[in-house]
Amino acid sequence: MELAIGFILVILLSLAFAGVIWLIGKSVAPIARTTGNAVDSYACGEPAFLGGKVQFNLELFNFAMYFMLFDILGFILFLSWANPGIVVITYLMIALVAVAYVSVTPQEIG
């Protein structure tokens, strides 16, 4: 019973704390503009794209994919430091295949 009362107390205190923060933020924040370019896409006042294709550098995409793969890989290896096993080896193989796949340019895939 004490656990349920403690859980309800924590939820109520969290909601009260969030409400106080929301009220303080609402009273301090500037009034938002609702006309002009401020309500366009991205809501930053910059003109939106007027159509057409947006060029994207694939080297940046590859860098982001490498970062994500090695970041997850480092996290998995850290978690399994004391108990390496087949799961870690399997993940390492999957990561190696993913890195090899990302390294291939789109023209070489087909």
Secondary structure, DSSP 8 states (H G I E B T S, - for coil): -HHHHHHHHHHHHHHHHHHHHHHHHHHHS-----SGGGGSGGGSSS----SS-----HHHHHHHHHHHHHHHHHHHHHHTSSS--HHHHHHHHHHHHHHHHHHS-HHHH-
